[in-house]
């Protein structure tokens, strides 16, 4: 879990941004939809996600104004690998390391 937290923190340009984003309460109305897609949260979450996305991406632009996709993807893959390990350890499922790339994380109304 610590490796996942560190990997996610590496994606953020500052610790203040992470603290501000994670300090906001999101309510769950216990429907099948993910909390960020529920009607009561959708507008507020869309604005928060857009702001967060803009600030995070800003940390990966080169001095020439180009988005450094390789750097972003490398850090994102570190986070996804750590998340896969957390999921495997918490559910009792075991995968070989080469199988992690085939795990799909999808929390929508049509997926469990």
Phi and psi restraints in degrees (range 20) as a CNS / XPLOR table:
assign (resid 1 and name C) (resid 2 and name N)
       (resid 2 and name CA) (resid 2 and name C) 1.0 -63.5 20.0 2
assign (resid 2 and name N) (resid 2 and name CA)
       (resid 2 and name C) (resid 3 and name N) 1.0 -38.6 20.0 2
assign (resid 2 and name C) (resid 3 and name N)
       (resid 3 and name CA) (resid 3 and name C) 1.0 -64.6 20.0 2
assign (resid 3 and name N) (resid 3 and name CA)
       (resid 3 and name C) (resid 4 and name N) 1.0 -38.6 20.0 2
assign (resid 3 and name C) (resid 4 and name N)
       (resid 4 and name CA) (resid 4 and name C) 1.0 -65.7 20.0 2
assign (resid 4 and name N) (resid 4 and name CA)
       (resid 4 and name C) (resid 5 and name N) 1.0 -44.8 20.0 2
assign (resid 4 and name C) (resid 5 and name N)
       (resid 5 and name CA) (resid 5 and name C) 1.0 -61.2 20.0 2
assign (resid 5 and name N) (resid 5 and name CA)
       (resid 5 and name C) (resid 6 and name N) 1.0 -42.2 20.0 2
assign (resid 5 and name C) (resid 6 and name N)
       (resid 6 and name CA) (resid 6 and name C) 1.0 -65.2 20.0 2
assign (resid 6 and name N) (resid 6 and name CA)
       (resid 6 and name C) (resid 7 and name N) 1.0 -39.9 20.0 2
assign (resid 6 and name C) (resid 7 and name N)
       (resid 7 and name CA) (resid 7 and name C) 1.0 -66.2 20.0 2
assign (resid 7 and name N) (resid 7 and name CA)
       (resid 7 and name C) (resid 8 and name N) 1.0 -40.1 20.0 2
assign (resid 7 and name C) (resid 8 and name N)
       (resid 8 and name CA) (resid 8 and name C) 1.0 -68.1 20.0 2
assign (resid 8 and name N) (resid 8 and name CA)
       (resid 8 and name C) (resid 9 and name N) 1.0 -41.4 20.0 2
assign (resid 8 and name C) (resid 9 and name N)
       (resid 9 and name CA) (resid 9 and name C) 1.0 -61.2 20.0 2
assign (resid 9 and name N) (resid 9 and name CA)
       (resid 9 and name C) (resid 10 and name N) 1.0 -31.9 20.0 2
assign (resid 9 and name C) (resid 10 and name N)
       (resid 10 and name CA) (resid 10 and name C) 1.0 -67.1 20.0 2
assign (resid 10 and name N) (resid 10 and name CA)
       (resid 10 and name C) (resid 11 and name N) 1.0 -21.4 20.0 2
assign (resid 10 and name C) (resid 11 and name N)
       (resid 11 and name CA) (resid 11 and name C) 1.0 -79.0 20.0 2
assign (resid 11 and name N) (resid 11 and name CA)
       (resid 11 and name C) (resid 12 and name N) 1.0 -17.3 20.0 2
assign (resid 11 and name C) (resid 12 and name N)
       (resid 12 and name CA) (resid 12 and name C) 1.0 -94.0 20.0 2
assign (resid 12 and name N) (resid 12 and name CA)
       (resid 12 and name C) (resid 13 and name N) 1.0 140.8 20.0 2
assign (resid 12 and name C) (resid 13 and name N)
       (resid 13 and name CA) (resid 13 and name C) 1.0 -69.7 20.0 2
assign (resid 13 and name N) (resid 13 and name CA)
       (resid 13 and name C) (resid 14 and name N) 1.0 -24.1 20.0 2
assign (resid 13 and name C) (resid 14 and name N)
       (resid 14 and name CA) (resid 14 and name C) 1.0 -152.0 20.0 2
assign (resid 14 and name N) (resid 14 and name CA)
       (resid 14 and name C) (resid 15 and name N) 1.0 154.4 20.0 2
assign (resid 14 and name C) (resid 15 and name N)
       (resid 15 and name CA) (resid 15 and name C) 1.0 -68.9 20.0 2
assign (resid 15 and name N) (resid 15 and name CA)
       (resid 15 and name C) (resid 16 and name N) 1.0 -28.1 20.0 2
assign (resid 15 and name C) (resid 16 and name N)
       (resid 16 and name CA) (resid 16 and name C) 1.0 -63.4 20.0 2
assign (resid 16 and name N) (resid 16 and name CA)
       (resid 16 and name C) (resid 17 and name N) 1.0 -38.6 20.0 2
assign (resid 16 and name C) (resid 17 and name N)
       (resid 17 and name CA) (resid 17 and name C) 1.0 -63.6 20.0 2
assign (resid 17 and name N) (resid 17 and name CA)
       (resid 17 and name C) (resid 18 and name N) 1.0 -44.6 20.0 2
assign (resid 17 and name C) (resid 18 and name N)
       (resid 18 and name CA) (resid 18 and name C) 1.0 -62.8 20.0 2
assign (resid 18 and name N) (resid 18 and name CA)
       (resid 18 and name C) (resid 19 and name N) 1.0 -43.4 20.0 2
assign (resid 18 and name C) (resid 19 and name N)
       (resid 19 and name CA) (resid 19 and name C) 1.0 -64.5 20.0 2
assign (resid 19 and name N) (resid 19 and name CA)
       (resid 19 and name C) (resid 20 and name N) 1.0 -41.1 20.0 2
assign (resid 19 and name C) (resid 20 and name N)
       (resid 20 and name CA) (resid 20 and name C) 1.0 -66.9 20.0 2
assign (resid 20 and name N) (resid 20 and name CA)
       (resid 20 and name C) (resid 21 and name N) 1.0 -41.4 20.0 2
assign (resid 20 and name C) (resid 21 and name N)
       (resid 21 and name CA) (resid 21 and name C) 1.0 -69.2 20.0 2
assign (resid 21 and name N) (resid 21 and name CA)
       (resid 21 and name C) (resid 22 and name N) 1.0 -43.3 20.0 2
assign (resid 21 and name C) (resid 22 and name N)
       (resid 22 and name CA) (resid 22 and name C) 1.0 -80.1 20.0 2
assign (resid 22 and name N) (resid 22 and name CA)
       (resid 22 and name C) (resid 23 and name N) 1.0 -7.1 20.0 2
assign (resid 22 and name C) (resid 23 and name N)
       (resid 23 and name CA) (resid 23 and name C) 1.0 -85.4 20.0 2
assign (resid 23 and name N) (resid 23 and name CA)
       (resid 23 and name C) (resid 24 and name N) 1.0 -10.3 20.0 2
assign (resid 23 and name C) (resid 24 and name N)
       (resid 24 and name CA) (resid 24 and name C) 1.0 -84.9 20.0 2
assign (resid 24 and name N) (resid 24 and name CA)
       (resid 24 and name C) (resid 25 and name N) 1.0 133.4 20.0 2
assign (resid 24 and name C) (resid 25 and name N)
       (resid 25 and name CA) (resid 25 and name C) 1.0 -82.0 20.0 2
assign (resid 25 and name N) (resid 25 and name CA)
       (resid 25 and name C) (resid 26 and name N) 1.0 134.5 20.0 2
assign (resid 25 and name C) (resid 26 and name N)
       (resid 26 and name CA) (resid 26 and name C) 1.0 -117.4 20.0 2
assign (resid 26 and name N) (resid 26 and name CA)
       (resid 26 and name C) (resid 27 and name N) 1.0 124.0 20.0 2
assign (resid 26 and name C) (resid 27 and name N)
       (resid 27 and name CA) (resid 27 and name C) 1.0 -92.8 20.0 2
assign (resid 27 and name N) (resid 27 and name CA)
       (resid 27 and name C) (resid 28 and name N) 1.0 145.1 20.0 2
assign (resid 27 and name C) (resid 28 and name N)
       (resid 28 and name CA) (resid 28 and name C) 1.0 -113.6 20.0 2
assign (resid 28 and name N) (resid 28 and name CA)
       (resid 28 and name C) (resid 29 and name N) 1.0 121.7 20.0 2
assign (resid 28 and name C) (resid 29 and name N)
       (resid 29 and name CA) (resid 29 and name C) 1.0 -89.2 20.0 2
assign (resid 29 and name N) (resid 29 and name CA)
       (resid 29 and name C) (resid 30 and name N) 1.0 12.9 20.0 2
assign (resid 29 and name C) (resid 30 and name N)
       (resid 30 and name CA) (resid 30 and name C) 1.0 64.7 20.0 2
assign (resid 30 and name N) (resid 30 and name CA)
       (resid 30 and name C) (resid 31 and name N) 1.0 24.6 20.0 2
assign (resid 30 and name C) (resid 31 and name N)
       (resid 31 and name CA) (resid 31 and name C) 1.0 -88.7 20.0 2
assign (resid 31 and name N) (resid 31 and name CA)
       (resid 31 and name C) (resid 32 and name N) 1.0 176.5 20.0 2
assign (resid 31 and name C) (resid 32 and name N)
       (resid 32 and name CA) (resid 32 and name C) 1.0 -70.6 20.0 2
assign (resid 32 and name N) (resid 32 and name CA)
       (resid 32 and name C) (resid 33 and name N) 1.0 -23.3 20.0 2
assign (resid 32 and name C) (resid 33 and name N)
       (resid 33 and name CA) (resid 33 and name C) 1.0 -70.1 20.0 2
assign (resid 33 and name N) (resid 33 and name CA)
       (resid 33 and name C) (resid 34 and name N) 1.0 146.3 20.0 2
assign (resid 33 and name C) (resid 34 and name N)
       (resid 34 and name CA) (resid 34 and name C) 1.0 -61.8 20.0 2
assign (resid 34 and name N) (resid 34 and name CA)
       (resid 34 and name C) (resid 35 and name N) 1.0 147.9 20.0 2
assign (resid 34 and name C) (resid 35 and name N)
       (resid 35 and name CA) (resid 35 and name C) 1.0 -52.6 20.0 2
assign (resid 35 and name N) (resid 35 and name CA)
       (resid 35 and name C) (resid 36 and name N) 1.0 -37.5 20.0 2
assign (resid 35 and name C) (resid 36 and name N)
       (resid 36 and name CA) (resid 36 and name C) 1.0 -72.1 20.0 2
assign (resid 36 and name N) (resid 36 and name CA)
       (resid 36 and name C) (resid 37 and name N) 1.0 -11.5 20.0 2
assign (resid 36 and name C) (resid 37 and name N)
       (resid 37 and name CA) (resid 37 and name C) 1.0 -107.1 20.0 2
assign (resid 37 and name N) (resid 37 and name CA)
       (resid 37 and name C) (resid 38 and name N) 1.0 1.5 20.0 2
assign (resid 37 and name C) (resid 38 and name N)
       (resid 38 and name CA) (resid 38 and name C) 1.0 -76.0 20.0 2
assign (resid 38 and name N) (resid 38 and name CA)
       (resid 38 and name C) (resid 39 and name N) 1.0 147.5 20.0 2
assign (resid 38 and name C) (resid 39 and name N)
       (resid 39 and name CA) (resid 39 and name C) 1.0 -54.6 20.0 2
assign (resid 39 and name N) (resid 39 and name CA)
       (resid 39 and name C) (resid 40 and name N) 1.0 -39.3 20.0 2
assign (resid 39 and name C) (resid 40 and name N)
       (resid 40 and name CA) (resid 40 and name C) 1.0 -68.4 20.0 2
assign (resid 40 and name N) (resid 40 and name CA)
       (resid 40 and name C) (resid 41 and name N) 1.0 -19.7 20.0 2
assign (resid 40 and name C) (resid 41 and name N)
       (resid 41 and name CA) (resid 41 and name C) 1.0 -115.2 20.0 2
assign (resid 41 and name N) (resid 41 and name CA)
       (resid 41 and name C) (resid 42 and name N) 1.0 -13.7 20.0 2
assign (resid 41 and name C) (resid 42 and name N)
       (resid 42 and name CA) (resid 42 and name C) 1.0 -57.2 20.0 2
assign (resid 42 and name N) (resid 42 and name CA)
       (resid 42 and name C) (resid 43 and name N) 1.0 -49.9 20.0 2
assign (resid 42 and name C) (resid 43 and name N)
       (resid 43 and name CA) (resid 43 and name C) 1.0 -65.7 20.0 2
assign (resid 43 and name N) (resid 43 and name CA)
       (resid 43 and name C) (resid 44 and name N) 1.0 -45.6 20.0 2
assign (resid 43 and name C) (resid 44 and name N)
       (resid 44 and name CA) (resid 44 and name C) 1.0 -64.6 20.0 2
assign (resid 44 and name N) (resid 44 and name CA)
       (resid 44 and name C) (resid 45 and name N) 1.0 -41.0 20.0 2
assign (resid 44 and name C) (resid 45 and name N)
       (resid 45 and name CA) (resid 45 and name C) 1.0 -68.3 20.0 2
assign (resid 45 and name N) (resid 45 and name CA)
       (resid 45 and name C) (resid 46 and name N) 1.0 -36.9 20.0 2
assign (resid 45 and name C) (resid 46 and name N)
       (resid 46 and name CA) (resid 46 and name C) 1.0 -61.0 20.0 2
assign (resid 46 and name N) (resid 46 and name CA)
       (resid 46 and name C) (resid 47 and name N) 1.0 -43.2 20.0 2
assign (resid 46 and name C) (resid 47 and name N)
       (resid 47 and name CA) (resid 47 and name C) 1.0 -66.2 20.0 2
assign (resid 47 and name N) (resid 47 and name CA)
       (resid 47 and name C) (resid 48 and name N) 1.0 -42.7 20.0 2
assign (resid 47 and name C) (resid 48 and name N)
       (resid 48 and name CA) (resid 48 and name C) 1.0 -64.4 20.0 2
assign (resid 48 and name N) (resid 48 and name CA)
       (resid 48 and name C) (resid 49 and name N) 1.0 -42.3 20.0 2
assign (resid 48 and name C) (resid 49 and name N)
       (resid 49 and name CA) (resid 49 and name C) 1.0 -66.3 20.0 2
assign (resid 49 and name N) (resid 49 and name CA)
       (resid 49 and name C) (resid 50 and name N) 1.0 -39.9 20.0 2
assign (resid 49 and name C) (resid 50 and name N)
       (resid 50 and name CA) (resid 50 and name C) 1.0 -63.9 20.0 2
assign (resid 50 and name N) (resid 50 and name CA)
       (resid 50 and name C) (resid 51 and name N) 1.0 -43.9 20.0 2
assign (resid 50 and name C) (resid 51 and name N)
       (resid 51 and name CA) (resid 51 and name C) 1.0 -64.6 20.0 2
assign (resid 51 and name N) (resid 51 and name CA)
       (resid 51 and name C) (resid 52 and name N) 1.0 -45.7 20.0 2
assign (resid 51 and name C) (resid 52 and name N)
       (resid 52 and name CA) (resid 52 and name C) 1.0 -62.1 20.0 2
assign (resid 52 and name N) (resid 52 and name CA)
       (resid 52 and name C) (resid 53 and name N) 1.0 -45.4 20.0 2
assign (resid 52 and name C) (resid 53 and name N)
       (resid 53 and name CA) (resid 53 and name C) 1.0 -59.7 20.0 2
assign (resid 53 and name N) (resid 53 and name CA)
       (resid 53 and name C) (resid 54 and name N) 1.0 -44.9 20.0 2
assign (resid 53 and name C) (resid 54 and name N)
       (resid 54 and name CA) (resid 54 and name C) 1.0 -62.4 20.0 2
assign (resid 54 and name N) (resid 54 and name CA)
       (resid 54 and name C) (resid 55 and name N) 1.0 -44.3 20.0 2
assign (resid 54 and name C) (resid 55 and name N)
       (resid 55 and name CA) (resid 55 and name C) 1.0 -69.3 20.0 2
assign (resid 55 and name N) (resid 55 and name CA)
       (resid 55 and name C) (resid 56 and name N) 1.0 -39.3 20.0 2
assign (resid 55 and name C) (resid 56 and name N)
       (resid 56 and name CA) (resid 56 and name C) 1.0 -66.7 20.0 2
assign (resid 56 and name N) (resid 56 and name CA)
       (resid 56 and name C) (resid 57 and name N) 1.0 -46.6 20.0 2
assign (resid 56 and name C) (resid 57 and name N)
       (resid 57 and name CA) (resid 57 and name C) 1.0 -62.0 20.0 2
assign (resid 57 and name N) (resid 57 and name CA)
       (resid 57 and name C) (resid 58 and name N) 1.0 -32.8 20.0 2
assign (resid 57 and name C) (resid 58 and name N)
       (resid 58 and name CA) (resid 58 and name C) 1.0 -59.7 20.0 2
assign (resid 58 and name N) (resid 58 and name CA)
       (resid 58 and name C) (resid 59 and name N) 1.0 -28.8 20.0 2
assign (resid 58 and name C) (resid 59 and name N)
       (resid 59 and name CA) (resid 59 and name C) 1.0 -75.8 20.0 2
assign (resid 59 and name N) (resid 59 and name CA)
       (resid 59 and name C) (resid 60 and name N) 1.0 -5.7 20.0 2
assign (resid 59 and name C) (resid 60 and name N)
       (resid 60 and name CA) (resid 60 and name C) 1.0 -118.3 20.0 2
assign (resid 60 and name N) (resid 60 and name CA)
       (resid 60 and name C) (resid 61 and name N) 1.0 20.2 20.0 2
assign (resid 60 and name C) (resid 61 and name N)
       (resid 61 and name CA) (resid 61 and name C) 1.0 -94.4 20.0 2
assign (resid 61 and name N) (resid 61 and name CA)
       (resid 61 and name C) (resid 62 and name N) 1.0 140.1 20.0 2
assign (resid 61 and name C) (resid 62 and name N)
       (resid 62 and name CA) (resid 62 and name C) 1.0 -78.0 20.0 2
assign (resid 62 and name N) (resid 62 and name CA)
       (resid 62 and name C) (resid 63 and name N) 1.0 173.1 20.0 2
assign (resid 62 and name C) (resid 63 and name N)
       (resid 63 and name CA) (resid 63 and name C) 1.0 -65.0 20.0 2
assign (resid 63 and name N) (resid 63 and name CA)
       (resid 63 and name C) (resid 64 and name N) 1.0 -20.9 20.0 2
assign (resid 63 and name C) (resid 64 and name N)
       (resid 64 and name CA) (resid 64 and name C) 1.0 -86.6 20.0 2
assign (resid 64 and name N) (resid 64 and name CA)
       (resid 64 and name C) (resid 65 and name N) 1.0 0.5 20.0 2
assign (resid 64 and name C) (resid 65 and name N)
       (resid 65 and name CA) (resid 65 and name C) 1.0 86.2 20.0 2
assign (resid 65 and name N) (resid 65 and name CA)
       (resid 65 and name C) (resid 66 and name N) 1.0 11.6 20.0 2
assign (resid 65 and name C) (resid 66 and name N)
       (resid 66 and name CA) (resid 66 and name C) 1.0 -91.7 20.0 2
assign (resid 66 and name N) (resid 66 and name CA)
       (resid 66 and name C) (resid 67 and name N) 1.0 139.7 20.0 2
assign (resid 66 and name C) (resid 67 and name N)
       (resid 67 and name CA) (resid 67 and name C) 1.0 -75.8 20.0 2
assign (resid 67 and name N) (resid 67 and name CA)
       (resid 67 and name C) (resid 68 and name N) 1.0 126.1 20.0 2
assign (resid 67 and name C) (resid 68 and name N)
       (resid 68 and name CA) (resid 68 and name C) 1.0 -86.2 20.0 2
assign (resid 68 and name N) (resid 68 and name CA)
       (resid 68 and name C) (resid 69 and name N) 1.0 82.3 20.0 2
assign (resid 68 and name C) (resid 69 and name N)
       (resid 69 and name CA) (resid 69 and name C) 1.0 -64.8 20.0 2
assign (resid 69 and name N) (resid 69 and name CA)
       (resid 69 and name C) (resid 70 and name N) 1.0 -37.3 20.0 2
assign (resid 69 and name C) (resid 70 and name N)
       (resid 70 and name CA) (resid 70 and name C) 1.0 -62.1 20.0 2
assign (resid 70 and name N) (resid 70 and name CA)
       (resid 70 and name C) (resid 71 and name N) 1.0 -43.5 20.0 2
assign (resid 70 and name C) (resid 71 and name N)
       (resid 71 and name CA) (resid 71 and name C) 1.0 -64.2 20.0 2
assign (resid 71 and name N) (resid 71 and name CA)
       (resid 71 and name C) (resid 72 and name N) 1.0 -45.2 20.0 2
assign (resid 71 and name C) (resid 72 and name N)
       (resid 72 and name CA) (resid 72 and name C) 1.0 -60.2 20.0 2
assign (resid 72 and name N) (resid 72 and name CA)
       (resid 72 and name C) (resid 73 and name N) 1.0 -48.6 20.0 2
assign (resid 72 and name C) (resid 73 and name N)
       (resid 73 and name CA) (resid 73 and name C) 1.0 -64.5 20.0 2
assign (resid 73 and name N) (resid 73 and name CA)
       (resid 73 and name C) (resid 74 and name N) 1.0 -36.3 20.0 2
assign (resid 73 and name C) (resid 74 and name N)
       (resid 74 and name CA) (resid 74 and name C) 1.0 -63.0 20.0 2
assign (resid 74 and name N) (resid 74 and name CA)
       (resid 74 and name C) (resid 75 and name N) 1.0 -45.9 20.0 2
assign (resid 74 and name C) (resid 75 and name N)
       (resid 75 and name CA) (resid 75 and name C) 1.0 -68.2 20.0 2
assign (resid 75 and name N) (resid 75 and name CA)
       (resid 75 and name C) (resid 76 and name N) 1.0 -38.2 20.0 2
assign (resid 75 and name C) (resid 76 and name N)
       (resid 76 and name CA) (resid 76 and name C) 1.0 -64.8 20.0 2
assign (resid 76 and name N) (resid 76 and name CA)
       (resid 76 and name C) (resid 77 and name N) 1.0 -40.2 20.0 2
assign (resid 76 and name C) (resid 77 and name N)
       (resid 77 and name CA) (resid 77 and name C) 1.0 -65.7 20.0 2
assign (resid 77 and name N) (resid 77 and name CA)
       (resid 77 and name C) (resid 78 and name N) 1.0 -35.0 20.0 2
assign (resid 77 and name C) (resid 78 and name N)
       (resid 78 and name CA) (resid 78 and name C) 1.0 -61.2 20.0 2
assign (resid 78 and name N) (resid 78 and name CA)
       (resid 78 and name C) (resid 79 and name N) 1.0 -43.3 20.0 2
assign (resid 78 and name C) (resid 79 and name N)
       (resid 79 and name CA) (resid 79 and name C) 1.0 -66.5 20.0 2
assign (resid 79 and name N) (resid 79 and name CA)
       (resid 79 and name C) (resid 80 and name N) 1.0 -43.2 20.0 2
assign (resid 79 and name C) (resid 80 and name N)
       (resid 80 and name CA) (resid 80 and name C) 1.0 -66.0 20.0 2
assign (resid 80 and name N) (resid 80 and name CA)
       (resid 80 and name C) (resid 81 and name N) 1.0 -37.6 20.0 2
assign (resid 80 and name C) (resid 81 and name N)
       (resid 81 and name CA) (resid 81 and name C) 1.0 -64.9 20.0 2
assign (resid 81 and name N) (resid 81 and name CA)
       (resid 81 and name C) (resid 82 and name N) 1.0 -43.4 20.0 2
assign (resid 81 and name C) (resid 82 and name N)
       (resid 82 and name CA) (resid 82 and name C) 1.0 -64.5 20.0 2
assign (resid 82 and name N) (resid 82 and name CA)
       (resid 82 and name C) (resid 83 and name N) 1.0 -38.0 20.0 2
assign (resid 82 and name C) (resid 83 and name N)
       (resid 83 and name CA) (resid 83 and name C) 1.0 -65.6 20.0 2
assign (resid 83 and name N) (resid 83 and name CA)
       (resid 83 and name C) (resid 84 and name N) 1.0 -39.9 20.0 2
assign (resid 83 and name C) (resid 84 and name N)
       (resid 84 and name CA) (resid 84 and name C) 1.0 -61.7 20.0 2
assign (resid 84 and name N) (resid 84 and name CA)
       (resid 84 and name C) (resid 85 and name N) 1.0 -39.7 20.0 2
assign (resid 84 and name C) (resid 85 and name N)
       (resid 85 and name CA) (resid 85 and name C) 1.0 -65.6 20.0 2
assign (resid 85 and name N) (resid 85 and name CA)
       (resid 85 and name C) (resid 86 and name N) 1.0 -43.3 20.0 2
assign (resid 85 and name C) (resid 86 and name N)
       (resid 86 and name CA) (resid 86 and name C) 1.0 -60.4 20.0 2
assign (resid 86 and name N) (resid 86 and name CA)
       (resid 86 and name C) (resid 87 and name N) 1.0 -45.2 20.0 2
assign (resid 86 and name C) (resid 87 and name N)
       (resid 87 and name CA) (resid 87 and name C) 1.0 -62.5 20.0 2
assign (resid 87 and name N) (resid 87 and name CA)
       (resid 87 and name C) (resid 88 and name N) 1.0 -43.9 20.0 2
assign (resid 87 and name C) (resid 88 and name N)
       (resid 88 and name CA) (resid 88 and name C) 1.0 -63.8 20.0 2
assign (resid 88 and name N) (resid 88 and name CA)
       (resid 88 and name C) (resid 89 and name N) 1.0 -43.4 20.0 2
assign (resid 88 and name C) (resid 89 and name N)
       (resid 89 and name CA) (resid 89 and name C) 1.0 -70.4 20.0 2
assign (resid 89 and name N) (resid 89 and name CA)
       (resid 89 and name C) (resid 90 and name N) 1.0 -30.3 20.0 2
assign (resid 89 and name C) (resid 90 and name N)
       (resid 90 and name CA) (resid 90 and name C) 1.0 -86.4 20.0 2
assign (resid 90 and name N) (resid 90 and name CA)
       (resid 90 and name C) (resid 91 and name N) 1.0 -16.3 20.0 2
assign (resid 90 and name C) (resid 91 and name N)
       (resid 91 and name CA) (resid 91 and name C) 1.0 -111.2 20.0 2
assign (resid 91 and name N) (resid 91 and name CA)
       (resid 91 and name C) (resid 92 and name N) 1.0 -7.0 20.0 2
assign (resid 91 and name C) (resid 92 and name N)
       (resid 92 and name CA) (resid 92 and name C) 1.0 83.8 20.0 2
assign (resid 92 and name N) (resid 92 and name CA)
       (resid 92 and name C) (resid 93 and name N) 1.0 2.3 20.0 2
assign (resid 92 and name C) (resid 93 and name N)
       (resid 93 and name CA) (resid 93 and name C) 1.0 -84.0 20.0 2
assign (resid 93 and name N) (resid 93 and name CA)
       (resid 93 and name C) (resid 94 and name N) 1.0 137.2 20.0 2
assign (resid 93 and name C) (resid 94 and name N)
       (resid 94 and name CA) (resid 94 and name C) 1.0 -121.3 20.0 2
assign (resid 94 and name N) (resid 94 and name CA)
       (resid 94 and name C) (resid 95 and name N) 1.0 135.2 20.0 2
assign (resid 94 and name C) (resid 95 and name N)
       (resid 95 and name CA) (resid 95 and name C) 1.0 -126.6 20.0 2
assign (resid 95 and name N) (resid 95 and name CA)
       (resid 95 and name C) (resid 96 and name N) 1.0 152.0 20.0 2
assign (resid 95 and name C) (resid 96 and name N)
       (resid 96 and name CA) (resid 96 and name C) 1.0 -73.8 20.0 2
assign (resid 96 and name N) (resid 96 and name CA)
       (resid 96 and name C) (resid 97 and name N) 1.0 153.9 20.0 2
assign (resid 96 and name C) (resid 97 and name N)
       (resid 97 and name CA) (resid 97 and name C) 1.0 -58.2 20.0 2
assign (resid 97 and name N) (resid 97 and name CA)
       (resid 97 and name C) (resid 98 and name N) 1.0 -32.6 20.0 2
assign (resid 97 and name C) (resid 98 and name N)
       (resid 98 and name CA) (resid 98 and name C) 1.0 -71.7 20.0 2
assign (resid 98 and name N) (resid 98 and name CA)
       (resid 98 and name C) (resid 99 and name N) 1.0 -13.8 20.0 2
assign (resid 98 and name C) (resid 99 and name N)
       (resid 99 and name CA) (resid 99 and name C) 1.0 -87.9 20.0 2
assign (resid 99 and name N) (resid 99 and name CA)
       (resid 99 and name C) (resid 100 and name N) 1.0 -11.6 20.0 2
assign (resid 99 and name C) (resid 100 and name N)
       (resid 100 and name CA) (resid 100 and name C) 1.0 -58.5 20.0 2
assign (resid 100 and name N) (resid 100 and name CA)
       (resid 100 and name C) (resid 101 and name N) 1.0 -34.0 20.0 2
assign (resid 100 and name C) (resid 101 and name N)
       (resid 101 and name CA) (resid 101 and name C) 1.0 -66.3 20.0 2
assign (resid 101 and name N) (resid 101 and name CA)
       (resid 101 and name C) (resid 102 and name N) 1.0 -16.1 20.0 2
assign (resid 101 and name C) (resid 102 and name N)
       (resid 102 and name CA) (resid 102 and name C) 1.0 -94.2 20.0 2
assign (resid 102 and name N) (resid 102 and name CA)
       (resid 102 and name C) (resid 103 and name N) 1.0 1.1 20.0 2
assign (resid 102 and name C) (resid 103 and name N)
       (resid 103 and name CA) (resid 103 and name C) 1.0 -81.0 20.0 2
assign (resid 103 and name N) (resid 103 and name CA)
       (resid 103 and name C) (resid 104 and name N) 1.0 129.6 20.0 2
assign (resid 103 and name C) (resid 104 and name N)
       (resid 104 and name CA) (resid 104 and name C) 1.0 -107.7 20.0 2
assign (resid 104 and name N) (resid 104 and name CA)
       (resid 104 and name C) (resid 105 and name N) 1.0 120.5 20.0 2
assign (resid 104 and name C) (resid 105 and name N)
       (resid 105 and name CA) (resid 105 and name C) 1.0 -98.3 20.0 2
assign (resid 105 and name N) (resid 105 and name CA)
       (resid 105 and name C) (resid 106 and name N) 1.0 109.3 20.0 2
assign (resid 105 and name C) (resid 106 and name N)
       (resid 106 and name CA) (resid 106 and name C) 1.0 -142.1 20.0 2
assign (resid 106 and name N) (resid 106 and name CA)
       (resid 106 and name C) (resid 107 and name N) 1.0 110.3 20.0 2
assign (resid 106 and name C) (resid 107 and name N)
       (resid 107 and name CA) (resid 107 and name C) 1.0 -112.6 20.0 2
assign (resid 107 and name N) (resid 107 and name CA)
       (resid 107 and name C) (resid 108 and name N) 1.0 86.3 20.0 2
assign (resid 107 and name C) (resid 108 and name N)
       (resid 108 and name CA) (resid 108 and name C) 1.0 -130.0 20.0 2
assign (resid 108 and name N) (resid 108 and name CA)
       (resid 108 and name C) (resid 109 and name N) 1.0 180.0 20.0 2
assign (resid 108 and name C) (resid 109 and name N)
       (resid 109 and name CA) (resid 109 and name C) 1.0 -67.4 20.0 2
assign (resid 109 and name N) (resid 109 and name CA)
       (resid 109 and name C) (resid 110 and name N) 1.0 -22.1 20.0 2
assign (resid 109 and name C) (resid 110 and name N)
       (resid 110 and name CA) (resid 110 and name C) 1.0 -98.3 20.0 2
assign (resid 110 and name N) (resid 110 and name CA)
       (resid 110 and name C) (resid 111 and name N) 1.0 -4.9 20.0 2
assign (resid 110 and name C) (resid 111 and name N)
       (resid 111 and name CA) (resid 111 and name C) 1.0 -122.9 20.0 2
assign (resid 111 and name N) (resid 111 and name CA)
       (resid 111 and name C) (resid 112 and name N) 1.0 147.7 20.0 2
